[in-house]
Amino acid sequence: MARSSSIMRRWMLNSISVVFVLLFIFGAALMLSIRSYYYKSVEYSLSSRIEAFESVFSQMFKSDARALSFDSFARRLVESFEDKEKLEMQVLNPKGEIVVSSTGFESEMNSSDYQSALASKNGRGVWTGRNKAGERVMSMTLALRGSDRAAIGGIRYVTSLTLVDRQIWMFFGIMVLISIAIIFFMLVINLYFVSTIVEPVTEINSAARRIALGDYDFRINKKTDDEIGELCDTINFMAEEISAGEKMKNDFISSVSHELRTPLTAIKGWTETMLQAGWSDVELNEKGLEVISGEVERLSGIVEDLLDFSRMQGGHLALKFTRMDISAELGEAVVLFKNRAARENIELIYIEPENLPPVLGDSDRLKQVFVNVLDNAIKYSNPGGKIRVETANMGEHVQIVISDTGVGISKEDLPNIKKKFYKANRSRPGSGIGLALADEIIRRHKGRLEIDSEENVGTTVTITLPAAPNGNQNPQKG
């Protein structure tokens, strides 16, 4: 649960942080745009006033210049100003000092706009800031020049920015409220979205723990068809595979135990019989020793298979590759099973190969494969059955085909027959690792072991191995 909460916290923190940063950047850009828009509007309004005044300045001043002093002209100009309620009009002397103001007060102002007006080509200067009373204002000044282009003073329009700033702050407040609403909705949406992920993950985590503790029959209820649903399918499939593997492992242990117990029981029984009969019954002792020797050999074979299987699992199955005659090894394997097949009333037919090309392989391991396949063919054949062994030269490959008329393999078991521990017919002896080991050996020889079977008809095992290249080959190890 702590991990789920951690995922939720990280998700919420990351997503909200991204949204907050984006809102902050967007809000800051929008506020700057709004502020610039309003301030430019105020500046444009003042500029319109300046333009209106500038258009009539020459006529007004020049017509009265001889009759009036600049001070008188300034007072007359201020007295005729009609928008005293909206703007403040100031007349400046050549030094930038206020001569007269429409408010009646000679309030102190920053003179930087007048200096800018004198320096600019259009004779205008703008200043924004706080006046001596602490009020934010914007002023625009027009430098006045005589006919000789000498500065004779200036006209300044001053307007308060209080209402404008209030409007801007109102927009700011609306934006803050909108941002809070967006973050709130993002929180709600993210909580819902993350919960749809965290809750299934928590269920999957709990299911995985149950499966890890041995409850292989537990399955997760799939609720969606998205990636979470696919993960549920994967976990369920994993549980099925583990359950099947566990069952095969248990069956394998049971089979191996039975395979080991049977010869041990025979050895023990004959040992006790021989001890009771004493050494006087030579015939009984000879038969007992023969049985014991056969069972010991059988035990040795089982142990060797187990050791080879262990090496295969650990990747330590050693192979010594040499240029070899595959027909010789196959023939020796057939000879080993001739008597056993005859005892069990099974006909073993071996079609002698002609001119088979040599194979680059491990003769002992390949013989082990042939022995394993022939042993299975006899074990799963009934009295009166037939086993046929034949070979074919396929050019670049050598093919060995071992077929029988035994009990066969069902369609359900056939795809799994080469899996480790898998045993299709539990009524017959065997450990369930022989074919897995044989398939691995053939695969290491870069060949194929294919099984075709039909229940109650028989089984055909086809082994295909690459022929050795022409010329001398150095032995390889694998």
C-alpha positions as CSV (number, residue, x, y, z in Angstrom):
1,M,0.0,0.0,0.0
2,A,2.9,2.3,0.8
3,R,4.3,1.8,-2.7
4,S,0.9,2.6,-4.3
5,S,0.7,5.8,-2.2
6,S,4.2,6.6,-3.4
7,I,3.2,6.2,-7.0
8,M,0.1,8.4,-6.5
9,R,2.1,11.1,-4.7
10,R,4.8,11.1,-7.4
11,W,2.2,11.2,-10.2
12,M,0.2,14.0,-8.5
13,L,3.3,16.0,-7.7
14,N,4.7,15.7,-11.2
15,S,1.5,16.4,-13.0
16,I,0.4,19.3,-10.8
17,S,3.9,20.8,-10.9
18,V,3.8,20.7,-14.7
19,V,0.3,22.3,-14.8
20,F,1.3,24.9,-12.2
21,V,4.4,25.9,-14.2
22,L,2.5,26.1,-17.5
23,L,-0.3,28.1,-15.8
24,F,2.3,30.4,-14.3
25,I,4.1,31.0,-17.6
26,F,0.8,31.5,-19.4
27,G,-0.6,33.7,-16.7
28,A,2.6,35.8,-16.6
29,A,2.6,36.2,-20.3
30,L,-1.1,37.1,-20.4
31,M,-0.8,39.6,-17.5
32,L,2.1,41.3,-19.3
33,S,0.1,41.4,-22.5
34,I,-2.9,42.9,-20.7
35,R,-0.8,45.4,-18.8
36,S,1.0,46.4,-22.0
37,Y,-2.4,46.7,-23.8
38,Y,-3.9,49.0,-21.2
39,Y,-0.8,51.1,-20.8
40,K,-0.5,51.4,-24.6
41,S,-4.2,52.5,-24.7
42,V,-3.5,55.2,-22.1
43,E,-0.4,56.3,-24.0
44,Y,-2.4,56.4,-27.2
45,S,-5.0,58.5,-25.5
46,L,-2.4,61.0,-24.3
47,S,-0.7,60.9,-27.7
48,S,-4.1,61.9,-29.3
49,R,-4.3,64.8,-27.0
50,I,-0.8,65.9,-27.9
51,E,-1.5,65.6,-31.6
52,A,-4.7,67.7,-31.2
53,F,-2.8,70.3,-29.3
54,E,0.2,70.3,-31.6
55,S,-2.1,70.9,-34.7
56,V,-3.4,74.2,-33.2
57,F,-0.3,75.3,-31.2
58,S,1.4,77.2,-34.0
59,Q,-1.6,79.4,-34.8
60,M,-2.5,80.0,-31.2
61,F,1.0,81.0,-30.0
62,K,2.2,82.8,-33.1
63,S,-0.9,84.9,-33.3
64,D,-0.6,85.9,-29.7
65,A,3.1,85.8,-29.3
66,R,3.6,89.5,-29.7
67,A,0.8,90.4,-27.4
68,L,1.3,87.8,-24.7
69,S,4.3,86.6,-22.7
70,F,4.8,82.8,-22.4
71,D,3.4,82.8,-18.8
72,S,0.3,84.6,-20.0
73,F,-0.1,82.2,-22.9
74,A,0.3,79.3,-20.5
75,R,-2.4,80.5,-18.2
76,R,-4.7,81.3,-21.0
77,L,-4.1,77.8,-22.4
78,V,-4.8,76.1,-19.0
79,E,-7.9,78.2,-18.5
80,S,-9.3,77.0,-21.8
81,F,-8.6,73.3,-20.9
82,E,-12.0,71.5,-20.7
83,D,-11.0,68.0,-19.4
84,K,-9.8,69.0,-16.0
85,E,-11.7,66.1,-14.4
86,K,-10.0,63.5,-16.6
87,L,-6.5,64.8,-17.1
88,E,-4.1,67.2,-15.6
89,M,-2.5,69.7,-18.0
90,Q,0.8,71.3,-17.1
91,V,2.7,74.0,-18.9
92,L,6.5,73.8,-18.5
93,N,9.1,76.5,-18.9
94,P,12.3,75.9,-21.0
95,K,13.9,74.4,-17.9
96,G,11.1,71.8,-17.5
97,E,9.7,73.5,-14.4
98,I,5.9,73.7,-14.1
99,V,4.6,77.2,-14.8
100,V,1.0,76.5,-14.4
101,S,-1.2,73.4,-13.9
102,S,-4.9,72.7,-14.6
103,T,-5.3,71.4,-11.0
104,G,-4.2,74.7,-9.6
105,F,-1.3,73.0,-7.8
106,E,2.2,73.1,-8.8
107,S,2.8,69.4,-8.0
108,E,6.4,68.1,-8.4
109,M,6.9,65.7,-11.3
110,N,9.8,63.8,-12.7
111,S,11.2,65.8,-15.6
112,S,12.7,62.9,-17.5
113,D,9.8,63.0,-20.0
114,Y,10.6,66.6,-20.8
115,Q,14.2,65.8,-21.3
116,S,13.2,62.9,-23.5
117,A,10.9,65.2,-25.5
118,L,13.7,67.6,-26.2
119,A,16.0,64.8,-27.4
120,S,13.4,63.0,-29.5
121,K,12.7,63.7,-33.2
122,N,9.0,64.0,-32.7
123,G,9.4,66.2,-29.6
124,R,7.6,63.9,-27.3
125,G,8.5,62.1,-24.1
126,V,6.7,59.6,-21.9
127,W,7.2,58.7,-18.3
128,T,5.4,56.2,-16.0
129,G,5.9,56.0,-12.3
130,R,4.7,57.4,-9.0
131,N,4.3,61.1,-8.3
132,K,5.2,62.7,-5.0
133,A,1.8,61.7,-3.6
134,G,2.6,58.0,-4.3
135,E,0.0,57.7,-7.0
136,R,0.9,55.8,-10.2
137,V,0.6,58.1,-13.2
138,M,1.6,58.3,-16.8
139,S,2.7,61.6,-18.4
140,M,3.4,62.6,-21.9
141,T,5.2,65.9,-22.7
142,L,5.4,67.8,-25.9
143,A,8.5,70.1,-26.3
144,L,7.5,73.5,-27.6
145,R,9.9,75.3,-29.9
146,G,9.8,78.8,-31.4
147,S,10.5,79.7,-35.0
148,D,14.2,79.5,-34.4
149,R,13.8,75.9,-33.1
150,A,14.8,77.0,-29.6
151,A,12.9,75.4,-26.7
152,I,10.4,77.8,-25.2
153,G,8.8,75.2,-22.9
154,G,6.5,72.2,-23.0
155,I,3.0,70.9,-22.6
156,R,2.5,67.9,-20.3
157,Y,-0.6,65.8,-20.0
158,V,-0.8,63.6,-16.8
159,T,-3.3,60.9,-16.1
160,S,-3.8,58.5,-13.2
161,L,-3.2,54.8,-13.7
162,T,-5.2,53.9,-10.6
163,L,-8.3,52.7,-12.5
164,V,-6.1,50.9,-15.1
165,D,-4.1,49.1,-12.4
166,R,-7.3,48.2,-10.7
167,Q,-8.6,46.7,-13.9
168,I,-5.4,44.8,-14.4
169,W,-5.5,43.4,-10.8
170,M,-9.1,42.4,-11.4
171,F,-8.0,40.4,-14.4
172,F,-5.2,39.0,-12.3
173,G,-7.7,37.9,-9.6
174,I,-9.9,36.2,-12.3
175,M,-6.9,34.4,-13.7
176,V,-5.9,33.2,-10.2
177,L,-9.4,31.9,-9.6
178,I,-9.4,30.2,-13.0
179,S,-6.0,28.7,-12.3
180,I,-7.2,27.4,-8.9
181,A,-10.2,25.9,-10.6
182,I,-8.0,24.2,-13.3
183,I,-5.6,22.8,-10.7
184,F,-8.6,21.6,-8.6
185,F,-10.1,19.8,-11.6
186,M,-6.7,18.4,-12.5
187,L,-6.4,17.0,-9.0
188,V,-9.8,15.4,-9.3
189,I,-9.1,14.0,-12.7
190,N,-5.7,12.8,-11.7
191,L,-7.0,11.2,-8.6
192,Y,-9.5,9.2,-10.6
193,F,-7.1,8.4,-13.3
194,V,-4.3,7.3,-11.0
195,S,-6.7,5.3,-8.9
196,T,-7.7,3.3,-12.0
197,I,-4.0,2.4,-12.3
198,V,-2.9,2.0,-8.7
199,E,-5.8,-0.1,-7.6
200,P,-5.3,-2.8,-10.3
201,V,-1.6,-2.7,-9.7
202,T,-2.3,-3.3,-6.0
203,E,-4.5,-6.2,-6.9
204,I,-1.9,-7.6,-9.3
205,N,0.8,-7.2,-6.6
206,S,-1.4,-9.1,-4.1
207,A,-2.1,-11.8,-6.7
208,A,1.7,-12.1,-7.5
209,R,2.4,-12.6,-3.8
210,R,-0.2,-15.3,-3.5
211,I,1.2,-17.1,-6.6
212,A,4.7,-16.7,-5.2
213,L,3.6,-18.3,-2.0
214,G,2.2,-21.4,-3.8
215,D,-1.4,-20.5,-4.6
216,Y,-1.1,-21.4,-8.3
217,D,-4.8,-21.8,-8.8
218,F,-5.5,-18.1,-8.0
219,R,-6.4,-15.9,-11.0
220,I,-6.7,-12.2,-11.4
221,N,-10.1,-10.8,-12.6
222,K,-9.4,-8.9,-15.8
223,K,-11.5,-5.7,-15.9
224,T,-10.1,-3.8,-18.9
225,D,-8.6,-4.5,-22.3
226,D,-5.7,-2.0,-22.0
227,E,-2.1,-2.6,-20.8
228,I,-3.3,-3.4,-17.3
229,G,-5.6,-6.1,-18.8
230,E,-2.7,-7.5,-20.8
231,L,-0.6,-7.5,-17.6
232,C,-3.4,-9.5,-15.9
233,D,-3.4,-12.0,-18.7
234,T,0.3,-12.3,-18.4
235,I,0.2,-12.9,-14.7
236,N,-2.6,-15.5,-15.2
237,F,-0.6,-17.2,-17.9
238,M,2.5,-17.2,-15.7
239,A,0.4,-18.8,-12.9
240,E,-0.8,-21.5,-15.3
241,E,2.7,-22.2,-16.6
242,I,4.1,-22.3,-13.0
243,S,1.2,-24.6,-12.0
244,A,1.8,-26.9,-15.0
245,G,5.6,-26.8,-14.3
246,E,5.0,-27.6,-10.7
247,K,2.7,-30.4,-11.6
248,M,5.2,-31.8,-14.1
249,K,8.0,-31.5,-11.5
250,N,6.0,-33.4,-8.9
251,D,5.1,-36.0,-11.5
252,F,8.8,-36.2,-12.5
253,I,9.8,-36.7,-8.8
254,S,7.1,-39.4,-8.5
255,S,8.2,-41.1,-11.7
256,V,11.9,-41.0,-10.8
257,S,11.1,-42.3,-7.4
258,H,9.2,-45.1,-8.9
259,E,11.9,-45.7,-11.5
260,L,14.5,-45.9,-8.7
261,R,12.3,-47.9,-6.3
262,T,11.5,-50.7,-8.9
263,P,15.1,-51.8,-9.5
264,L,16.0,-51.3,-5.8
265,T,13.1,-53.5,-4.8
266,A,14.2,-56.2,-7.3
267,I,17.8,-56.0,-6.0
268,K,16.7,-56.2,-2.4
269,G,14.3,-59.1,-3.2
270,W,16.8,-61.2,-5.0
271,T,19.5,-60.5,-2.4
272,E,17.3,-61.7,0.3
273,T,16.3,-64.8,-1.8
274,M,19.9,-65.6,-2.4
275,L,20.9,-65.2,1.2
276,Q,18.0,-67.5,2.3
277,A,18.9,-70.2,-0.4
278,G,22.6,-70.1,0.4
279,W,25.3,-70.8,-2.1
280,S,24.2,-74.4,-2.8
281,D,21.6,-73.4,-5.4
282,V,23.9,-72.3,-8.2
283,E,21.2,-71.9,-10.8
284,L,19.2,-69.5,-8.5
285,N,22.2,-67.5,-7.6
286,E,23.2,-67.1,-11.2
287,K,19.7,-65.9,-12.1
288,G,19.7,-63.6,-9.1
289,L,23.1,-62.1,-10.0
290,E,21.9,-61.6,-13.6
291,V,18.8,-59.8,-12.4
292,I,20.8,-57.7,-10.0
293,S,23.3,-56.8,-12.6
294,G,20.6,-55.7,-15.0
295,E,18.8,-53.6,-12.4
296,V,22.1,-52.0,-11.4
297,E,22.7,-51.1,-15.0
298,R,19.2,-49.7,-15.1
299,L,19.8,-47.6,-12.0
300,S,23.1,-46.4,-13.5
301,G,21.3,-45.3,-16.6
302,I,18.7,-43.4,-14.6
303,V,21.4,-41.7,-12.6
304,E,23.3,-40.8,-15.8
305,D,20.2,-39.3,-17.3
306,L,19.6,-37.2,-14.2
307,L,23.2,-36.0,-14.2
308,D,23.1,-35.1,-17.9
309,F,19.8,-33.3,-17.3
310,S,21.4,-31.4,-14.5
311,R,24.3,-30.4,-16.7
312,M,21.9,-29.4,-19.5
313,Q,20.0,-27.2,-17.1
314,G,23.1,-25.5,-15.9
315,G,24.5,-25.1,-19.4
316,H,27.4,-27.5,-18.7
317,L,26.5,-30.4,-21.0
318,A,29.9,-31.0,-22.7
319,L,30.0,-32.3,-26.3
320,K,33.2,-33.4,-28.1
321,F,32.8,-33.0,-31.9
322,T,34.7,-35.4,-34.2
323,R,34.1,-36.6,-37.8
324,M,32.1,-39.8,-37.2
325,D,30.2,-42.5,-38.9
326,I,26.6,-42.0,-37.8
327,S,25.5,-45.5,-39.2
328,A,28.0,-47.3,-36.9
329,E,26.5,-45.6,-33.7
330,L,23.0,-46.2,-34.9
331,G,23.8,-49.9,-35.6
332,E,25.3,-50.4,-32.1
333,A,22.2,-48.9,-30.6
334,V,19.9,-51.2,-32.6
335,V,22.0,-54.3,-31.5
336,L,21.6,-53.3,-27.9
337,F,17.8,-53.6,-28.2
338,K,17.5,-56.6,-30.4
339,N,17.2,-59.2,-27.6
340,R,14.9,-57.0,-25.5
341,A,12.6,-56.5,-28.4
342,A,12.5,-60.2,-29.1
343,R,11.8,-61.0,-25.5
344,E,8.8,-58.6,-25.6
345,N,7.6,-60.0,-28.9
346,I,8.3,-56.8,-30.8
347,E,9.7,-56.9,-34.3
348,L,12.7,-54.6,-34.6
349,I,13.5,-53.9,-38.3
350,Y,16.7,-52.1,-39.2
351,I,17.3,-51.2,-42.8
352,E,21.1,-51.0,-43.2
353,P,22.1,-47.6,-44.6
354,E,24.2,-47.2,-47.8
355,N,26.9,-44.6,-48.3
356,L,25.8,-42.2,-45.5
357,P,28.0,-39.1,-45.4
358,P,30.0,-38.6,-42.1
359,V,28.6,-36.3,-39.5
360,L,30.5,-33.8,-37.3
361,G,29.3,-34.7,-33.8
362,D,29.7,-36.4,-30.4
363,S,29.4,-40.1,-31.0
364,D,28.6,-41.0,-27.4
365,R,25.8,-38.3,-27.1
366,L,24.3,-39.2,-30.5
367,K,24.3,-42.9,-29.5
368,Q,22.6,-41.8,-26.2
369,V,19.8,-40.1,-28.3
370,F,19.3,-43.3,-30.4
371,V,19.2,-45.4,-27.3
372,N,16.7,-43.1,-25.7
373,V,14.4,-43.1,-28.7
374,L,14.6,-46.9,-29.2
375,D,14.0,-47.4,-25.5
376,N,10.8,-45.3,-25.7
377,A,9.7,-47.1,-28.9
378,I,9.9,-50.5,-27.0
379,K,8.3,-49.2,-23.8
380,Y,5.3,-47.7,-25.6
381,S,4.8,-50.7,-28.0
382,N,2.6,-53.6,-27.3
383,P,3.5,-57.3,-27.9
384,G,3.2,-58.0,-31.6
385,G,4.2,-54.5,-32.6
386,K,6.8,-53.3,-35.0
387,I,9.7,-50.9,-34.8
388,R,11.3,-49.7,-38.0
389,V,14.7,-47.9,-38.2
390,E,15.9,-46.5,-41.4
391,T,18.2,-43.7,-42.7
392,A,18.4,-41.4,-45.7
393,N,21.1,-39.3,-47.4
394,M,19.6,-35.9,-47.9
395,G,22.7,-34.4,-49.5
396,E,23.7,-31.8,-46.9
397,H,21.9,-33.6,-44.2
398,V,21.5,-37.1,-42.8
399,Q,18.1,-38.3,-41.7
400,I,17.3,-41.1,-39.2
401,V,13.7,-42.2,-38.9
402,I,12.6,-44.5,-36.0
403,S,8.9,-45.4,-36.2
404,D,6.7,-47.8,-34.2
405,T,3.2,-49.1,-34.1
406,G,2.8,-48.4,-30.4
407,V,0.2,-46.6,-28.3
408,G,1.0,-43.2,-29.8
409,I,0.6,-39.8,-28.3
410,S,-2.6,-37.7,-28.1
411,K,-2.9,-34.4,-29.9
412,E,-3.1,-32.7,-26.5
413,D,0.2,-34.2,-25.3
414,L,2.1,-33.9,-28.6
415,P,3.1,-30.2,-28.3
416,N,4.5,-30.7,-24.8
417,I,6.3,-34.1,-25.3
418,K,9.8,-32.5,-25.6
419,K,9.3,-30.4,-22.5
420,K,11.3,-31.2,-19.4
421,F,9.5,-33.4,-16.8
422,Y,6.6,-33.9,-19.2
423,K,5.3,-37.5,-19.4
424,A,2.3,-38.2,-21.7
425,N,1.6,-41.8,-20.7
426,R,1.9,-42.4,-17.0
427,S,1.1,-46.1,-17.2
428,R,4.5,-46.8,-18.8
429,P,7.9,-46.5,-17.1
430,G,10.1,-43.5,-17.7
431,S,11.3,-40.3,-16.0
432,G,10.1,-37.7,-18.5
433,I,13.5,-36.2,-19.2
434,G,14.8,-38.5,-21.9
435,L,13.3,-36.7,-24.9
436,A,14.1,-33.2,-23.4
437,L,17.7,-34.3,-23.1
438,A,17.7,-35.9,-26.6
439,D,16.2,-32.8,-28.2
440,E,18.9,-30.6,-26.5
441,I,21.7,-32.8,-27.8
442,I,20.4,-32.7,-31.3
443,R,19.9,-29.0,-31.1
444,R,23.5,-28.6,-30.0
445,H,24.4,-30.5,-33.2
446,K,22.5,-27.9,-35.2
447,G,20.0,-30.6,-36.1
448,R,16.3,-31.2,-35.5
449,L,14.3,-33.8,-33.6
450,E,10.7,-34.0,-34.8
451,I,8.0,-36.2,-33.4
452,D,4.8,-37.2,-35.4
453,S,2.3,-39.4,-33.6
454,E,-1.3,-40.5,-33.6
455,E,-2.9,-42.1,-30.6
456,N,-3.4,-45.9,-31.0
457,V,-1.6,-45.8,-34.3
458,G,2.1,-45.2,-33.6
459,T,4.9,-42.7,-33.4
460,T,7.6,-41.6,-35.8
461,V,10.7,-39.8,-34.6
462,T,12.7,-38.0,-37.3
463,I,16.3,-36.9,-36.5
464,T,18.0,-34.6,-39.0
465,L,21.7,-33.9,-38.7
466,P,24.0,-31.8,-40.9
467,A,26.5,-33.7,-42.9
468,A,30.2,-33.0,-42.1
469,P,31.8,-30.6,-44.7
470,N,34.4,-32.1,-47.0
471,G,38.0,-31.9,-45.9
472,N,39.8,-32.3,-42.5
473,Q,38.0,-30.7,-39.6
474,N,39.4,-29.8,-36.3
475,P,37.5,-31.3,-33.4
476,Q,35.2,-28.9,-31.7
477,K,33.9,-28.8,-28.2
478,G,30.5,-27.6,-27.1
